[in-house]
Amino acid sequence: MAILTGCGSPDSAHSNAVRVNQVCGEKPNCVSTLDNREEHALAPFELNETGLEQWADIEQLALTLPGASLAKRTEEYLHIECTSTVFRFVDDFEVQRQSGQLTVRSESRTGYSDFGVNRERAEQFRALLNEAGYLKKN
């Protein structure tokens, strides 16, 4: 099911926008560590000492997500476009390093619901970071 869902064709204006520090809109097609509403909220991604020094590795882990390609990179920010296999829908996956943690936001560009694809992607990223030993243990 995750392969079939997404958001729509690429929109260059949307793909160039930095939205990582914004909460999600009303549609159930977005998740964020900055959003407190249950349907949109992600638990914090708190980096440990090792993770704080591994920005290049964190980027490489993000690029292993299904359909991922790098749209923009700075010293503190990643914008990854994730394209679905079947319909070629593009979602925006953003990561920003700040204050010892990662702000993470994943959103479909178009459509109403993402059927949980963005949450699944964010939690897959969390699992990759945990496996690499970059997140604090709870």
N, CA, C and O atoms as a printed pandas DataFrame, in Angstrom:
     atom_number atom_name residue_name chain_id  residue_number  x_coord  y_coord  z_coord
0              1         N          MET        A               1    0.821   -1.188    0.000
1              2        CA          MET        A               1    0.000    0.000    0.000
2              3         C          MET        A               1    0.865    1.252    0.000
3              4         O          MET        A               1    0.534    2.227   -0.674
4              5         N          ALA        A               2    1.965    1.243    0.742
5              6        CA          ALA        A               2    2.825    2.421    0.839
6              7         C          ALA        A               2    3.390    2.815   -0.513
7              8         O          ALA        A               2    3.642    3.995   -0.758
8              9         N          ILE        A               3    3.591    1.857   -1.384
9             10        CA          ILE        A               3    4.141    2.137   -2.702
10            11         C          ILE        A               3    3.158    2.955   -3.527
11            12         O          ILE        A               3    3.569    3.775   -4.349
12            13         N          LEU        A               4    1.875    2.742   -3.318
13            14        CA          LEU        A               4    0.864    3.382   -4.132
14            15         C          LEU        A               4    0.476    4.768   -3.654
15            16         O          LEU        A               4   -0.137    5.528   -4.404
16            17         N          THR        A               5    0.812    5.107   -2.446
17            18        CA          THR        A               5    0.372    6.387   -1.908
18            19         C          THR        A               5    1.480    7.408   -1.979
19            20         O          THR        A               5    2.651    7.062   -2.136
20            21         N          GLY        A               6    1.115    8.636   -1.866
21            22        CA          GLY        A               6    2.094    9.704   -1.911
22            23         C          GLY        A               6    1.383   11.010   -2.058
23            24         O          GLY        A               6    0.487   11.330   -1.276
24            25         N          CYS        A               7    1.771   11.775   -3.056
25            26        CA          CYS        A               7    1.193   13.093   -3.060
26            27         C          CYS        A               7    0.903   13.691   -4.410
27            28         O          CYS        A               7   -0.044   14.472   -4.505
28            29         N          GLY        A               8    1.612   13.403   -5.433
29            30        CA          GLY        A               8    1.344   14.006   -6.724
30            31         C          GLY        A               8    2.629   14.338   -7.437
31            32         O          GLY        A               8    3.719   13.977   -6.994
32            33         N          SER        A               9    2.487   15.029   -8.546
33            34        CA          SER        A               9    3.661   15.358   -9.336
34            35         C          SER        A               9    4.480   16.448   -8.664
35            36         O          SER        A               9    3.952   17.235   -7.878
36            37         N          PRO        A              10    5.783   16.493   -8.977
37            38        CA          PRO        A              10    6.641   17.484   -8.346
38            39         C          PRO        A              10    6.151   18.904   -8.595
39            40         O          PRO        A              10    5.702   19.225   -9.695
40            41         N          ASP        A              11    6.234   19.723   -7.613
41            42        CA          ASP        A              11    5.856   21.126   -7.665
42            43         C          ASP        A              11    7.095   21.901   -7.262
43            44         O          ASP        A              11    7.487   21.887   -6.095
44            45         N          SER        A              12    7.716   22.579   -8.221
45            46        CA          SER        A              12    9.012   23.197   -7.942
46            47         C          SER        A              12    8.936   24.265   -6.858
47            48         O          SER        A              12    9.883   24.415   -6.086
48            49         N          ALA        A              13    7.841   25.009   -6.780
49            50        CA          ALA        A              13    7.728   26.022   -5.725
50            51         C          ALA        A              13    7.701   25.362   -4.357
51            52         O          ALA        A              13    8.350   25.833   -3.423
52            53         N          HIS        A              14    6.949   24.271   -4.237
53            54        CA          HIS        A              14    6.851   23.560   -2.965
54            55         C          HIS        A              14    8.180   22.881   -2.640
55            56         O          HIS        A              14    8.608   22.875   -1.486
56            57         N          SER        A              15    8.823   22.318   -3.637
57            58        CA          SER        A              15   10.055   21.578   -3.381
58            59         C          SER        A              15   11.195   22.492   -2.945
59            60         O          SER        A              15   12.145   22.026   -2.315
60            61         N          ASN        A              16   11.122   23.774   -3.264
61            62        CA          ASN        A              16   12.172   24.707   -2.863
62            63         C          ASN        A              16   11.897   25.370   -1.519
63            64         O          ASN        A              16   12.768   26.046   -0.972
64            65         N          ALA        A              17   10.699   25.183   -0.986
65            66        CA          ALA        A              17   10.326   25.821    0.276
66            67         C          ALA        A              17   10.921   25.059    1.456
67            68         O          ALA        A              17   10.878   23.829    1.495
68            69         N          VAL        A              18   11.471   25.793    2.409
69            70        CA          VAL        A              18   11.953   25.196    3.655
70            71         C          VAL        A              18   10.800   25.279    4.649
71            72         O          VAL        A              18   10.429   26.365    5.095
72            73         N          ARG        A              19   10.235   24.118    4.992
73            74        CA          ARG        A              19    9.059   24.080    5.856
74            75         C          ARG        A              19    9.316   23.295    7.138
75            76         O          ARG        A              19    8.390   23.063    7.916
76            77         N          VAL        A              20   10.543   22.890    7.363
77            78        CA          VAL        A              20   10.878   22.020    8.487
78            79         C          VAL        A              20   10.479   22.618    9.836
79            80         O          VAL        A              20   10.189   21.873   10.773
80            81         N          ASN        A              21   10.460   23.929    9.952
81            82        CA          ASN        A              21   10.116   24.578   11.222
82            83         C          ASN        A              21    8.653   25.001   11.307
83            84         O          ASN        A              21    8.277   25.784   12.179
84            85         N          GLN        A              22    7.833   24.485   10.401
85            86        CA          GLN        A              22    6.400   24.764   10.422
86            87         C          GLN        A              22    5.641   23.535   10.897
87            88         O          GLN        A              22    6.037   22.405   10.613
88            89         N          VAL        A              23    4.548   23.761   11.622
89            90        CA          VAL        A              23    3.680   22.635   11.964
90            91         C          VAL        A              23    2.924   22.229   10.711
91            92         O          VAL        A              23    2.879   22.973    9.731
92            93         N          CYS        A              24    2.337   21.053   10.749
93            94        CA          CYS        A              24    1.584   20.539    9.612
94            95         C          CYS        A              24    0.265   21.289    9.460
95            96         O          CYS        A              24   -0.224   21.912   10.402
96            97         N          GLY        A              25   -0.299   21.218    8.264
97            98        CA          GLY        A              25   -1.626   21.773    8.025
98            99         C          GLY        A              25   -2.692   20.847    8.595
99           100         O          GLY        A              25   -2.396   20.010    9.448
100          101         N          GLU        A              26   -3.905   20.986    8.139
101          102        CA          GLU        A              26   -5.020   20.191    8.660
102          103         C          GLU        A              26   -5.124   18.808    8.021
103          104         O          GLU        A              26   -5.684   17.895    8.628
104          105         N          LYS        A              27   -4.604   18.638    6.821
105          106        CA          LYS        A              27   -4.720   17.354    6.123
106          107         C          LYS        A              27   -3.892   16.277    6.817
107          108         O          LYS        A              27   -2.817   16.567    7.342
108          109         N          PRO        A              28   -4.380   15.039    6.824
109          110        CA          PRO        A              28   -3.622   13.937    7.446
110          111         C          PRO        A              28   -2.553   13.372    6.513
111          112         O          PRO        A              28   -2.528   12.171    6.245
112          113         N          ASN        A              29   -1.671   14.244    6.021
113          114        CA          ASN        A              29   -0.619   13.801    5.103
114          115         C          ASN        A              29    0.745   14.367    5.484
115          116         O          ASN        A              29    1.608   14.568    4.629
116          117         N          CYS        A              30    0.928   14.622    6.785
117          118        CA          CYS        A              30    2.151   15.270    7.254
118          119         C          CYS        A              30    2.412   14.882    8.703
119          120         O          CYS        A              30    1.483   14.733    9.497
120          121         N          VAL        A              31    3.692   14.720    9.036
121          122        CA          VAL        A              31    4.112   14.498   10.422
122          123         C          VAL        A              31    5.316   15.391   10.708
123          124         O          VAL        A              31    6.092   15.717    9.809
124          125         N          SER        A              32    5.458   15.782   11.981
125          126        CA          SER        A              32    6.547   16.675   12.355
126          127         C          SER        A              32    6.879   16.528   13.835
127          128         O          SER        A              32    6.002   16.275   14.661
128          129         N          THR        A              33    8.150   16.691   14.151
129          130        CA          THR        A              33    8.560   16.698   15.554
130          131         C          THR        A              33    8.125   17.983   16.254
131          132         O          THR        A              33    8.156   18.046   17.483
132          133         N          LEU        A              34    7.727   18.994   15.512
133          134        CA          LEU        A              34    7.302   20.262   16.104
134          135         C          LEU        A              34    5.799   20.359   16.307
135          136         O          LEU        A              34    5.319   21.316   16.915
136          137         N          ASP        A              35    5.050   19.385   15.809
137          138        CA          ASP        A              35    3.589   19.423   15.892
138          139         C          ASP        A              35    3.128   18.625   17.102
139          140         O          ASP        A              35    3.557   17.486   17.289
140          141         N          ASN        A              36    2.266   19.199   17.921
141          142        CA          ASN        A              36    1.779   18.534   19.127
142          143         C          ASN        A              36    0.479   17.767   18.925
143          144         O          ASN        A              36    0.078   17.004   19.804
144          145         N          ARG        A              37   -0.185   17.950   17.796
145          146        CA          ARG        A              37   -1.439   17.243   17.545
146          147         C          ARG        A              37   -1.139   15.774   17.258
147          148         O          ARG        A              37   -0.246   15.461   16.470
148          149         N          GLU        A              38   -1.877   14.886   17.889
149          150        CA          GLU        A              38   -1.584   13.453   17.845
150          151         C          GLU        A              38   -1.408   12.910   16.429
151          152         O          GLU        A              38   -0.482   12.139   16.176
152          153         N          GLU        A              39   -2.279   13.300   15.509
153          154        CA          GLU        A              39   -2.217   12.755   14.150
154          155         C          GLU        A              39   -1.002   13.240   13.362
155          156         O          GLU        A              39   -0.666   12.670   12.324
156          157         N          HIS        A              40   -0.346   14.284   13.849
157          158        CA          HIS        A              40    0.812   14.854   13.147
158          159         C          HIS        A              40    2.119   14.742   13.934
159          160         O          HIS        A              40    3.197   14.917   13.365
160          161         N          ALA        A              41    2.035   14.455   15.225
161          162        CA          ALA        A              41    3.209   14.521   16.099
162          163         C          ALA        A              41    4.168   13.351   15.917
163          164         O          ALA        A              41    3.756   12.201   15.764
164          165         N          LEU        A              42    5.443   13.672   15.937
165          166        CA          LEU        A              42    6.519   12.682   16.001
166          167         C          LEU        A              42    7.271   12.906   17.305
167          168         O          LEU        A              42    7.458   14.047   17.729
168          169         N          ALA        A              43    7.695   11.833   17.935
169          170        CA          ALA        A              43    8.538   11.944   19.129
170          171         C          ALA        A              43    9.869   12.584   18.732
171          172         O          ALA        A              43   10.297   12.453   17.585
172          173         N          PRO        A              44   10.525   13.271   19.660
173          174        CA          PRO        A              44   11.803   13.928   19.358
174          175         C          PRO        A              44   12.876   12.939   18.885
175          176         O          PRO        A              44   12.880   11.771   19.272
176          177         N          PHE        A              45   13.770   13.432   18.050
177          178        CA          PHE        A              45   14.950   12.703   17.587
178          179         C          PHE        A              45   16.135   13.341   18.308
179          180         O          PHE        A              45   16.760   14.259   17.778
180          181         N          GLU        A              46   16.448   12.862   19.510
181          182        CA          GLU        A              46   17.516   13.459   20.312
182          183         C          GLU        A              46   18.842   12.763   20.021
183          184         O          GLU        A              46   18.979   11.556   20.217
184          185         N          LEU        A              47   19.810   13.537   19.555
185          186        CA          LEU        A              47   21.119   12.992   19.201
186          187         C          LEU        A              47   21.984   12.791   20.439
187          188         O          LEU        A              47   21.946   13.589   21.375
188          189         N          ASN        A              48   22.764   11.714   20.431
189          190        CA          ASN        A              48   23.764   11.524   21.481
190          191         C          ASN        A              48   25.067   12.181   21.021
191          192         O          ASN        A              48   25.106   12.797   19.956
192          193         N          GLU        A              49   26.121   12.054   21.810
193          194        CA          GLU        A              49   27.403   12.698   21.476
194          195         C          GLU        A              49   27.934   12.239   20.120
195          196         O          GLU        A              49   28.461   13.046   19.353
196          197         N          THR        A              50   27.799   10.966   19.827
197          198        CA          THR        A              50   28.256   10.446   18.533
198          199         C          THR        A              50   27.442   11.050   17.400
199          200         O          THR        A              50   27.999   11.508   16.402
200          201         N          GLY        A              51   26.126   11.051   17.556
201          202        CA          GLY        A              51   25.239   11.577   16.527
202          203         C          GLY        A              51   25.461   13.047   16.219
203          204         O          GLY        A              51   25.292   13.481   15.080
204          205         N          LEU        A              52   25.839   13.811   17.234
205          206        CA          LEU        A              52   26.081   15.241   17.031
206          207         C          LEU        A              52   27.197   15.500   16.028
207          208         O          LEU        A              52   27.222   16.543   15.374
208          209         N          GLU        A              53   28.117   14.553   15.907
209          210        CA          GLU        A              53   29.284   14.723   15.031
210          211         C          GLU        A              53   29.143   14.009   13.688
211          212         O          GLU        A              53   30.102   13.968   12.918
212          213         N          GLN        A              54   27.977   13.448   13.390
213          214        CA          GLN        A              54   27.849   12.576   12.222
214          215         C          GLN        A              54   26.876   13.090   11.165
215          216         O          GLN        A              54   26.120   12.298   10.603
216          217         N          TRP        A              55   26.872   14.369   10.884
217          218        CA          TRP        A              55   25.919   14.941    9.936
218          219         C          TRP        A              55   26.016   14.287    8.559
219          220         O          TRP        A              55   24.986   14.000    7.950
220          221         N          ALA        A              56   27.205   14.047    8.061
221          222        CA          ALA        A              56   27.360   13.409    6.745
222          223         C          ALA        A              56   26.771   12.002    6.753
223          224         O          ALA        A              56   26.133   11.594    5.783
224          225         N          ASP        A              57   26.978   11.262    7.832
225          226        CA          ASP        A              57   26.401    9.919    7.934
226          227         C          ASP        A              57   24.887    9.975    8.060
227          228         O          ASP        A              57   24.189    9.131    7.500
228          229         N          ILE        A              58   24.373   10.957    8.786
229          230        CA          ILE        A              58   22.919   11.114    8.916
230          231         C          ILE        A              58   22.313   11.381    7.543
231          232         O          ILE        A              58   21.254   10.845    7.215
232          233         N          GLU        A              59   22.972   12.198    6.748
233          234        CA          GLU        A              59   22.513   12.443    5.374
234          235         C          GLU        A              59   22.477   11.140    4.580
235          236         O          GLU        A              59   21.495   10.856    3.894
236          237         N          GLN        A              60   23.533   10.359    4.670
237          238        CA          GLN        A              60   23.578    9.099    3.925
238          239         C          GLN        A              60   22.481    8.142    4.375
239          240         O          GLN        A              60   21.909    7.432    3.548
240          241         N          LEU        A              61   22.178    8.111    5.666
241          242        CA          LEU        A              61   21.083    7.271    6.152
242          243         C          LEU        A              61   19.754    7.744    5.579
243          244         O          LEU        A              61   18.936    6.922    5.166
244          245         N          ALA        A              62   19.523    9.048    5.547
245          246        CA          ALA        A              62   18.278    9.584    4.983
246          247         C          ALA        A              62   18.143    9.210    3.516
247          248         O          ALA        A              62   17.039    8.956    3.033
248          249         N          LEU        A              63   19.252    9.178    2.817
249          250        CA          LEU        A              63   19.218    8.854    1.388
250          251         C          LEU        A              63   18.989    7.372    1.113
251          252         O          LEU        A              63   18.810    6.983   -0.041
252          253         N          THR        A              64   18.993    6.538    2.155
253          254        CA          THR        A              64   18.664    5.122    1.960
254          255         C          THR        A              64   17.162    4.871    2.072
255          256         O          THR        A              64   16.708    3.754    1.821
256          257         N          LEU        A              65   16.385    5.886    2.442
257          258        CA          LEU        A              65   14.933    5.720    2.504
258          259         C          LEU        A              65   14.401    5.444    1.101
259          260         O          LEU        A              65   14.972    5.934    0.127
260          261         N          PRO        A              66   13.328    4.676    0.973
261          262        CA          PRO        A              66   12.800    4.329   -0.353
262          263         C          PRO        A              66   12.506    5.554   -1.219
263          264         O          PRO        A              66   11.815    6.478   -0.789
264          265         N          GLY        A              67   13.033    5.550   -2.434
265          266        CA          GLY        A              67   12.783    6.608   -3.405
266          267         C          GLY        A              67   13.460    7.928   -3.105
267          268         O          GLY        A              67   13.116    8.942   -3.713
268          269         N          ALA        A              68   14.419    7.948   -2.177
269          270        CA          ALA        A              68   15.022    9.201   -1.717
270          271         C          ALA        A              68   16.052    9.756   -2.689
271          272         O          ALA        A              68   16.860    9.021   -3.257
272          273         N          SER        A              69   16.004   11.080   -2.868
273          274        CA          SER        A              69   17.047   11.794   -3.599
274          275         C          SER        A              69   17.231   13.159   -2.935
275          276         O          SER        A              69   16.278   13.744   -2.420
276          277         N          LEU        A              70   18.451   13.648   -2.955
277          278        CA          LEU        A              70   18.781   14.903   -2.287
278          279         C          LEU        A              70   18.308   16.085   -3.123
279          280         O          LEU        A              70   18.660   16.204   -4.296
280          281         N          ALA        A              71   17.504   16.964   -2.514
281          282        CA          ALA        A              71   17.049   18.183   -3.177
282          283         C          ALA        A              71   17.869   19.386   -2.729
283          284         O          ALA        A              71   18.159   20.278   -3.527
284          285         N          LYS        A              72   18.246   19.410   -1.439
285          286        CA          LYS        A              72   19.006   20.544   -0.902
286          287         C          LYS        A              72   19.754   20.106    0.346
287          288         O          LYS        A              72   19.262   19.290    1.126
288          289         N          ARG        A              73   20.956   20.659    0.525
289          290        CA          ARG        A              73   21.773   20.346    1.698
290          291         C          ARG        A              73   22.484   21.614    2.154
291          292         O          ARG        A              73   23.005   22.377    1.341
292          293         N          THR        A              74   22.496   21.828    3.475
293          294        CA          THR        A              74   23.343   22.854    4.073
294          295         C          THR        A              74   24.052   22.186    5.249
295          296         O          THR        A              74   23.910   20.981    5.456
296          297         N          GLU        A              75   24.806   22.954    6.008
297          298        CA          GLU        A              75   25.503   22.385    7.168
298          299         C          GLU        A              75   24.550   21.902    8.250
299          300         O          GLU        A              75   24.935   21.085    9.087
300          301         N          GLU        A              76   23.318   22.389    8.250
301          302        CA          GLU        A              76   22.364   22.036    9.306
302          303         C          GLU        A              76   21.030   21.509    8.778
303          304         O          GLU        A              76   20.150   21.193    9.579
304          305         N          TYR        A              77   20.850   21.405    7.465
305          306        CA          TYR        A              77   19.532   21.112    6.894
306          307         C          TYR        A              77   19.644   20.166    5.701
307          308         O          TYR        A              77   20.557   20.269    4.882
308          309         N          LEU        A              78   18.682   19.237    5.630
309          310        CA          LEU        A              78   18.547   18.342    4.478
310          311         C          LEU        A              78   17.119   18.395    3.968
311          312         O          LEU        A              78   16.166   18.357    4.747
312          313         N          HIS        A              79   16.981   18.482    2.667
313          314        CA          HIS        A              79   15.675   18.337    2.032
314          315         C          HIS        A              79   15.799   17.150    1.082
315          316         O          HIS        A              79   16.534   17.192    0.095
316          317         N          ILE        A              80   15.064   16.096    1.405
317          318        CA          ILE        A              80   15.077   14.866    0.624
318          319         C          ILE        A              80   13.724   14.724   -0.058
319          320         O          ILE        A              80   12.687   14.868    0.590
320          321         N          GLU        A              81   13.722   14.448   -1.342
321          322        CA          GLU        A              81   12.480   14.142   -2.050
322          323         C          GLU        A              81   12.361   12.628   -2.140
323          324         O          GLU        A              81   13.282   11.951   -2.596
324          325         N          CYS        A              82   11.225   12.104   -1.703
325          326        CA          CYS        A              82   10.972   10.665   -1.736
326          327         C          CYS        A              82    9.890   10.391   -2.771
327          328         O          CYS        A              82    8.756   10.852   -2.635
328          329         N          THR        A              83   10.247    9.642   -3.801
329          330        CA          THR        A              83    9.341    9.367   -4.911
330          331         C          THR        A              83    8.833    7.941   -4.820
331          332         O          THR        A              83    9.615    7.000   -4.680
332          333         N          SER        A              84    7.494    7.782   -4.902
333          334        CA          SER        A              84    6.915    6.440   -4.835
334          335         C          SER        A              84    7.191    5.685   -6.131
335          336         O          SER        A              84    7.337    6.285   -7.196
336          337         N          THR        A              85    7.257    4.387   -6.025
337          338        CA          THR        A              85    7.639    3.537   -7.147
338          339         C          THR        A              85    6.612    3.528   -8.273
339          340         O          THR        A              85    6.970    3.722   -9.435
340          341         N          VAL        A              86    5.359    3.309   -7.949
341          342        CA          VAL        A              86    4.350    3.086   -8.983
342          343         C          VAL        A              86    3.861    4.374   -9.628
343          344         O          VAL        A              86    3.961    4.530  -10.845
344          345         N          PHE        A              87    3.335    5.294   -8.834
345          346        CA          PHE        A              87    2.721    6.494   -9.394
346          347         C          PHE        A              87    3.652    7.701   -9.443
347          348         O          PHE        A              87    3.273    8.756   -9.953
348          349         N          ARG        A              88    4.873    7.555   -8.916
349          350        CA          ARG        A              88    5.880    8.614   -8.953
350          351         C          ARG        A              88    5.463    9.852   -8.162
351          352         O          ARG        A              88    5.865   10.967   -8.495
352          353         N          PHE        A              89    4.654    9.658   -7.108
353          354        CA          PHE        A              89    4.301   10.750   -6.207
354          355         C          PHE        A              89    5.556   11.181   -5.448
355          356         O          PHE        A              89    6.405   10.349   -5.130
356          357         N          VAL        A              90    5.672   12.465   -5.159
357          358        CA          VAL        A              90    6.839   12.985   -4.451
358          359         C          VAL        A              90    6.414   13.566   -3.102
359          360         O          VAL        A              90    5.494   14.381   -3.025
360          361         N          ASP        A              91    7.094   13.135   -2.050
361          362        CA          ASP        A              91    6.904   13.670   -0.703
362          363         C          ASP        A              91    8.179   14.404   -0.302
363          364         O          ASP        A              91    9.270   14.078   -0.770
364          365         N          ASP        A              92    8.031   15.387    0.558
365          366        CA          ASP        A              92    9.170   16.161    1.048
366          367         C          ASP        A              92    9.526   15.706    2.451
367          368         O          ASP        A              92    8.700   15.768    3.361
368          369         N          PHE        A              93   10.761   15.248    2.623
369          370        CA          PHE        A              93   11.284   14.793    3.906
370          371         C          PHE        A              93   12.393   15.757    4.288
371          372         O          PHE        A              93   13.415   15.838    3.607
372          373         N          GLU        A              94   12.192   16.492    5.382
373          374        CA          GLU        A              94   13.155   17.507    5.799
374          375         C          GLU        A              94   13.726   17.176    7.171
375          376         O          GLU        A              94   13.019   16.700    8.059
376          377         N          VAL        A              95   15.012   17.438    7.321
377          378        CA          VAL        A              95   15.714   17.197    8.578
378          379         C          VAL        A              95   16.586   18.415    8.859
379          380         O          VAL        A              95   17.334   18.869    7.993
380          381         N          GLN        A              96   16.481   18.936   10.077
381          382        CA          GLN        A              96   17.331   20.058   10.481
382          383         C          GLN        A              96   17.975   19.744   11.819
383          384         O          GLN        A              96   17.303   19.328   12.763
384          385         N          ARG        A              97   19.274   19.945   11.891
385          386        CA          ARG        A              97   20.021   19.721   13.129
386          387         C          ARG        A              97   20.024   21.020   13.924
387          388         O          ARG        A              97   20.461   22.059   13.430
388          389         N          GLN        A              98   19.531   20.952   15.167
389          390        CA          GLN        A              98   19.521   22.147   16.018
390          391         C          GLN        A              98   19.375   21.749   17.477
391          392         O          GLN        A              98   18.587   20.866   17.814
392          393         N          SER        A              99   20.125   22.393   18.323
393          394        CA          SER        A              99   20.037   22.214   19.782
394          395         C          SER        A              99   20.120   20.756   20.218
395          396         O          SER        A              99   19.357   20.327   21.084
396          397         N          GLY        A             100   21.029   19.996   19.633
397          398        CA          GLY        A             100   21.244   18.619   20.061
398          399         C          GLY        A             100   20.204   17.626   19.601
399          400         O          GLY        A             100   20.180   16.486   20.065
400          401         N          GLN        A             101   19.352   18.045   18.701
401          402        CA          GLN        A             101   18.373   17.097   18.178
402          403         C          GLN        A             101   18.102   17.379   16.709
403          404         O          GLN        A             101   18.588   18.360   16.147
404          405         N          LEU        A             102   17.324   16.504   16.106
405          406        CA          LEU        A             102   16.915   16.679   14.725
406          407         C          LEU        A             102   15.447   17.073   14.699
407          408         O          LEU        A             102   14.608   16.422   15.321
408          409         N          THR        A             103   15.148   18.134   13.981
409          410        CA          THR        A             103   13.762   18.460   13.674
410          411         C          THR        A             103   13.458   17.718   12.382
411          412         O          THR        A             103   14.181   17.859   11.395
412          413         N          VAL        A             104   12.390   16.928   12.385
413          414        CA          VAL        A             104   12.039   16.102   11.235
414          415         C          VAL        A             104   10.618   16.438   10.806
415          416         O          VAL        A             104    9.722   16.569   11.639
416          417         N          ARG        A             105   10.422   16.576    9.497
417          418        CA          ARG        A             105    9.093   16.832    8.934
418          419         C          ARG        A             105    8.987   16.064    7.631
419          420         O          ARG        A             105    9.894   16.119    6.800
420          421         N          SER        A             106    7.885   15.348    7.445
421          422        CA          SER        A             106    7.641   14.617    6.207
422          423         C          SER        A             106    6.214   14.900    5.771
423          424         O          SER        A             106    5.273   14.721    6.544
424          425         N          GLU        A             107    6.055   15.348    4.520
425          426        CA          GLU        A             107    4.745   15.791    4.046
426          427         C          GLU        A             107    4.538   15.431    2.585
427          428         O          GLU        A             107    5.459   15.507    1.771
428          429         N          SER        A             108    3.317   15.039    2.271
429          430        CA          SER        A             108    2.919   14.838    0.884
430          431         C          SER        A             108    2.710   16.198    0.234
431          432         O          SER        A             108    2.213   17.127    0.870
432          433         N          ARG        A             109    3.089   16.310   -1.025
433          434        CA          ARG        A             109    2.933   17.594   -1.712
434          435         C          ARG        A             109    1.485   17.886   -2.082
435          436         O          ARG        A             109    1.046   19.033   -1.998
436          437         N          THR        A             110    0.747   16.874   -2.487
437          438        CA          THR        A             110   -0.656   17.062   -2.854
438          439         C          THR        A             110   -1.468   15.905   -2.309
439          440         O          THR        A             110   -0.918   14.932   -1.793
440          441         N          GLY        A             111   -2.767   16.018   -2.427
441          442        CA          GLY        A             111   -3.644   14.956   -1.948
442          443         C          GLY        A             111   -4.075   15.212   -0.524
443          444         O          GLY        A             111   -3.549   16.099    0.148
444          445         N          TYR        A             112   -5.027   14.436   -0.073
445          446        CA          TYR        A             112   -5.566   14.631    1.265
446          447         C          TYR        A             112   -4.870   13.737    2.281
447          448         O          TYR        A             112   -4.243   14.230    3.219
448          449         N          SER        A             113   -4.978   12.432    2.099
449          450        CA          SER        A             113   -4.382   11.491    3.053
450          451         C          SER        A             113   -3.160   10.823    2.441
451          452         O          SER        A             113   -3.077   10.643    1.226
452          453         N          ASP        A             114   -2.221   10.460    3.292
453          454        CA          ASP        A             114   -1.040    9.722    2.824
454          455         C          ASP        A             114   -1.072    8.270    3.278
455          456         O          ASP        A             114   -0.128    7.522    3.025
456          457         N          PHE        A             115   -2.153    7.861    3.950
457          458        CA          PHE        A             115   -2.314    6.492    4.444
458          459         C          PHE        A             115   -1.153    6.063    5.340
459          460         O          PHE        A             115   -0.792    4.887    5.380
460          461         N          GLY        A             116   -0.575    7.019    6.053
461          462        CA          GLY        A             116    0.479    6.719    7.012
462          463         C          GLY        A             116    1.884    6.636    6.455
463          464         O          GLY        A             116    2.816    6.303    7.187
464          465         N          VAL        A             117    2.057    6.929    5.187
465          466        CA          VAL        A             117    3.369    6.793    4.543
466          467         C          VAL        A             117    4.415    7.713    5.172
467          468         O          VAL        A             117    5.550    7.289    5.388
468          469         N          ASN        A             118    4.059    8.954    5.469
469          470        CA          ASN        A             118    5.038    9.891    6.024
470          471         C          ASN        A             118    5.473    9.500    7.432
471          472         O          ASN        A             118    6.650    9.618    7.773
472          473         N          ARG        A             119    4.535    9.036    8.250
473          474        CA          ARG        A             119    4.904    8.559    9.590
474          475         C          ARG        A             119    5.809    7.328    9.471
475          476         O          ARG        A             119    6.804    7.211   10.186
476          477         N          GLU        A             120    5.461    6.427    8.577
477          478        CA          GLU        A             120    6.279    5.222    8.370
478          479         C          GLU        A             120    7.699    5.599    7.955
479          480         O          GLU        A             120    8.664    5.010    8.441
480          481         N          ARG        A             121    7.829    6.571    7.064
481          482        CA          ARG        A             121    9.152    7.025    6.605
482          483         C          ARG        A             121    9.949    7.618    7.768
483          484         O          ARG        A             121   11.125    7.299    7.944
484          485         N          ALA        A             122    9.314    8.474    8.556
485          486        CA          ALA        A             122   10.006    9.110    9.683
486          487         C          ALA        A             122   10.453    8.072   10.705
487          488         O          ALA        A             122   11.554    8.168   11.248
488          489         N          GLU        A             123    9.609    7.085   10.970
489          490        CA          GLU        A             123    9.977    6.052   11.944
490          491         C          GLU        A             123   11.039    5.109   11.378
491          492         O          GLU        A             123   11.848    4.568   12.132
492          493         N          GLN        A             124   11.044    4.909   10.074
493          494        CA          GLN        A             124   12.115    4.130    9.450
494          495         C          GLN        A             124   13.446    4.877    9.604
495          496         O          GLN        A             124   14.479    4.264    9.877
496          497         N          PHE        A             125   13.414    6.187    9.431
497          498        CA          PHE        A             125   14.608    7.010    9.620
498          499         C          PHE        A             125   15.090    6.920   11.067
499          500         O          PHE        A             125   16.290    6.806   11.317
500          501         N          ARG        A             126   14.152    6.971   12.023
501          502        CA          ARG        A             126   14.505    6.836   13.438
502          503         C          ARG        A             126   15.190    5.484   13.682
503          504         O          ARG        A             126   16.194    5.415   14.390
504          505         N          ALA        A             127   14.652    4.427   13.102
505          506        CA          ALA        A             127   15.239    3.092   13.271
506          507         C          ALA        A             127   16.662    3.049   12.711
507          508         O          ALA        A             127   17.548    2.448   13.318
508          509         N          LEU        A             128   16.881    3.679   11.564
509          510        CA          LEU        A             128   18.227    3.728   10.977
510          511         C          LEU        A             128   19.198    4.477   11.892
511          512         O          LEU        A             128   20.338    4.049   12.077
512          513         N          LEU        A             129   18.747    5.584   12.458
513          514        CA          LEU        A             129   19.587    6.356   13.381
514          515         C          LEU        A             129   19.891    5.565   14.648
515          516         O          LEU        A             129   21.009    5.611   15.161
516          517         N          ASN        A             130   18.897    4.841   15.150
517          518        CA          ASN        A             130   19.111    3.992   16.334
518          519         C          ASN        A             130   20.118    2.894   16.042
519          520         O          ASN        A             130   21.020    2.642   16.841
520          521         N          GLU        A             131   19.962    2.233   14.885
521          522        CA          GLU        A             131   20.890    1.161   14.497
522          523         C          GLU        A             131   22.315    1.683   14.384
523          524         O          GLU        A             131   23.268    0.977   14.716
524          525         N          ALA        A             132   22.463    2.920   13.916
525          526        CA          ALA        A             132   23.792    3.524   13.773
526          527         C          ALA        A             132   24.344    4.007   15.113
527          528         O          ALA        A             132   25.521    4.354   15.208
528          529         N          GLY        A             133   23.505    4.032   16.145
529          530        CA          GLY        A             133   23.948    4.478   17.462
530          531         C          GLY        A             133   24.018    5.984   17.614
531          532         O          GLY        A             133   24.837    6.483   18.385
532          533         N          TYR        A             134   23.173    6.729   16.892
533          534        CA          TYR        A             134   23.227    8.188   16.895
534          535         C          TYR        A             134   22.189    8.859   17.786
535          536         O          TYR        A             134   22.268   10.067   18.010
536          537         N          LEU        A             135   21.213    8.103   18.304
537          538        CA          LEU        A             135   20.166    8.697   19.135
538          539         C          LEU        A             135   20.360    8.341   20.600
539          540         O          LEU        A             135   20.878    7.275   20.933
540          541         N          LYS        A             136   19.934    9.252   21.470
541          542        CA          LYS        A             136   19.961    8.979   22.909
542          543         C          LYS        A             136   18.993    7.850   23.217
543          544         O          LYS        A             136   17.942    7.722   22.588
544          545         N          LYS        A             137   19.361    7.039   24.189
545          546        CA          LYS        A             137   18.475    5.968   24.658
546          547         C          LYS        A             137   17.487    6.564   25.642
547          548         O          LYS        A             137   17.851    7.404   26.465
548          549         N          ASN        A             138   16.247    6.135   25.559
549          550        CA          ASN        A             138   15.218    6.652   26.488
550          551         C          ASN        A             138   15.329    6.017   27.834
551          552         O          ASN        A             138   14.548    6.333   28.732
